[in-house]
Amino acid sequence: MKLLVYHQIDLPLINLGFELRANGKQSNEIRDIILKEYESLGIGIPTSKKRWHLVSKVVFNDNSTAEHILRFWNAIDEQERDELCICASLSAFPILNQVLDTVIQFNGIRGSVSQKEIRNRISKIHGARPSVKQTVQKCLQSLHKWNVIHSPKLGFYVPRDPVICTPIVGSTAIASQLQHSLSDGIRIENIDSKSPLSIWDFSSYYPDELHCVKLRVGAQGKEYVLNS
């Protein structure tokens, strides 16, 4: 798998990208606006173009997660928008999802997890290359900046407390994880297990018929699946 995360992923500009796209702006217009935002932040070329590349991978990702976000963007509040941008980023960058999964898995075993332990686990998947080390660092910086993970002490990380999810956020979160799943469904009893979904509280979640996820009852029990 190609590793794409060589810079911090800018959630506010992903939010801006979806806002512009939901309101009819074309890709070249969105690119120009966001590059100007980078310029206003004092980030020059070519760094701004590289960071725009990451933003564009999320905003223009052709999958059910991005489609769902665009469909409901103008009907949700700012907090929901931030959560949907997190879902979209986890969907767009599998290695970002793996880094978050590692933080959650190790937190369940021993509490906080060190950056070295995270890097070692990801290196077992993708190989011990310098690019992997850099990618893990940028993924951790991004997740920490978004308050998805916290650092109780330097170089150690824990996941945030679960955030109660609305039907739109819950469906988008499930869809983002199904993008990385070998199965076509996620069992209900596993929804709050030690996985990236555990950063959300699904205790009052139930998908609406308009959402991209539906409930299926099969031989393995009740599952959430993508709505075809």
Stockholm file with secondary structure:
# STOCKHOLM 1.0

chainA/1-228         MKLLVYHQIDLPLINLGFELRANGKQSNEIRDIILKEYESLGIGIPTSKKRWHLVSKVVFNDNSTAEHILRFWNAIDEQERDELCICASLSAFPILNQVLDTVIQFNGIRGSVSQKEIRNRISKIHGARPSVKQTVQKCLQSLHKWNVIHSPKLGFYVPRDPVICTPIVGSTAIASQLQHSLSDGIRIENIDSKSPLSIWDFSSYYPDELHCVKLRVGAQGKEYVLNS
#=GR chainA/1-228 SS CCCCCSSCCCHHHHHHHHHHHHTTCCHHHHHHHHHHHHHHTTCCTTHHHHHHHHHHHHHTCCSHHHHHHHHHGGGSCHHHHHHHHHHHHHHHCHHHHHHHHHHHHHHHHHSSEEHHHHHHHHHHHHCSCHHHHHHHHHHHHHHHHTTSEECSSTTEEEECCCEECCHHHHHHHHHHHHTTCSSSEEEGGGTTSSSGGGGEECTTCCCCTTSSEEEEEETTEEEEEECC
#=GC SS_cons         CCCCCSSCCCHHHHHHHHHHHHTTCCHHHHHHHHHHHHHHTTCCTTHHHHHHHHHHHHHTCCSHHHHHHHHHGGGSCHHHHHHHHHHHHHHHCHHHHHHHHHHHHHHHHHSSEEHHHHHHHHHHHHCSCHHHHHHHHHHHHHHHHTTSEECSSTTEEEECCCEECCHHHHHHHHHHHHTTCSSSEEEGGGTTSSSGGGGEECTTCCCCTTSSEEEEEETTEEEEEECC
//
